[in-house]
Amino acid sequence: MISDRLTKALLFSASLLIVLVAAGIVLSLAGGAVPAFREFGWRFLFINAWDPTDGRELYGALPFIAGTLITSVIALIICIPLAFSTSLFIAEYFRGTRASGVLSSLVDLLAGIPSIVYGLWGFYVLRPLIVNLGLSEQGFGIFTSSLILAIMIIPYATSISSEIIAMVPSELKEAAYSLGATRYEVIFNVILPTSRSGIVAGFILAFGRAIGETMAVTMLIGNSNSVPSGLFDTGNTMASIIANQFGEASGLKLSALIAIGFILFVITGVVNGIGKYIIKRFS
Amino acid sequence: MKKLLIVTIGMALILMSCNSSNSGKKGSDITITAAGATFPMPFYNLAFKKYGETSGVTFNYGGIGSGGGIRSLADRVVDFGATDAYLSDREMADLPAEIVHIPTCLGAVVIAYNLPGVGELSLTPELLEKIFMGTISTWNDPAIAAVNGQAKLPDTKITVVYRSDGSGTTYIFSDYMSKISNAWQQQIGTGKSLNWPAGIGAKGNPGVAGTISQSAGTIGYIGSEYAFAQKINYALIQNSSGNFINPDVNSVSAAARMEIPADTRVMVTNSPDPEAYPISGFTWIILFKEQAYNNRSVNRIGESIKFLDWLLGEEGQSVAESVNYAPLPDEVSSVARQILNSITYDGKPVKETLPQ
């Protein structure tokens, strides 16, 4: 009896601690952001400027919100066909074979590579490639960052999708085959409709990861603090501006950075919430 | 499991014996803590090591940026702070007590570029303004060619590379640019981070250097201590006397041969000295003028003052030169010494009250 109560108390305090830590982070972010919102109001979200010059300080989150959302959406668009085909390969076409085993471990390996290593590779290999293709003058910018982000989130989308696809009951598929359906028809008429919500949720969670990515993006995006004007223009993201400027920041600038951190937190929370809702709603 | 335990205990014993042999060398077991600018860190670290070898004092320096150094000193968690930009009157007033600035060496900002086939490049203040503000956009612009008669300038687009993080390097560079250009002063101004009209931002001196060395057509500014240690092309800059100056330890030192105020709070950019490299600046150690606070031991205070005295002397300054910083000219080090001598313990000059 005592051991039972003790366990319960231990488990309860452990989970309470996590709730407290999460609440503490939210509160301190919100508290630190107050001076910036007091100075600029809700316009802070829509100001397209980041001017730290003494005497005419003006900070806005728009360049970074735009940079984050644009790079993440493009990364998602690039990621969807690649991750979807790979997960079909692993979980359906070559299910249980050696090839699919090797491929799925390789995909897992991609997930384990630290962000900074992706950044290095992007800087020394991907960026010169883009310059040589004549796509942009120096290779820095939205497109290069989106490419590297896409490669980084493919493993997340792939592993979730392939698990969901593998979970489609074989009775359903066998029934379709026995009616004379081709593999193509089985995929698009049986597997996809059954696993759609899970796959969508997987992509949304991958998108959430792209939003928060920092180092690799900092090394490739060009770090210019204005709303990008095109695919090959330079820009900046929310995570990257914080990583770049928190060190020497104080006063209003520090508060603006914390406010951006708070907005990033809210956006990531909403995206994850949507992903979880879809899983719950359609499964 | 047993083996692991034995190995762990063995390693712990070895570590302990190392420790005791160290402290046995000389009587003093004082640790002085400091924090601040990353720019002079290679110099300070080597100076700490050299000074520690003879005195037995150990140092603990946190390279957390000038802003962090000022905050740490204000909170009185360090013996001294280090900063690349001197404190404004307003910042000084915000501190709990009076502080002094002691310059320790000079550094410079070099203008690095990547133009295949162009080994030497000369730039005038007007060209710097036009290039960094984006009014000249290609390398073969007649204005650049007029100053660089021999060079074969390509028709590549100019890409400016700047620091994306807040930095003392940016501060020195923008202070110089504000002095030579009205347009710069009005549109961009002076600061540790700026509102750049165009170009690519990269993090830290290594980031800017890496970006420039990797892509043709780029130009940017890099801390001299970093640039001198790397194989990187940098431009000769025309100084206020009209001479084109190559940044090196001597020309950077020369920048401080000008009238220095008694508290040394001055930017020596665009120096009037005819041999000076114009984009140069001091780096300072800051400490409270009254050292009796927080119950710090008298020995500890004495040791930190003795160290600073050593740092300003011949030995300390030669350490600076060995890691590519420019030593203080004699006039400046005598001003710095006077400031050091003005530091008090309980109202009396430290030098008189403390055991030497």
Interface residues (C-beta under 8 A of the other chain):
Chain A: A49 W50 D51 P52 T53 D54 G55 R56 F123 Y124 R127 P128 V131 E137 Q138 G139 F140 T218 M219 G222 N223 S224 N225 T234 N236 A243 N244 Q245 G247 E248 A249 S250
Chain B: I64 G65 S66 G67 G68 R71 K157 T159 S164 D165 G166 S167 I188 G189 T190 G191 K192 S193 L194 N195 W196 A198 G199 I200 G201 A202 K203 G207 G210 T211 Q214 S215 G217 T218
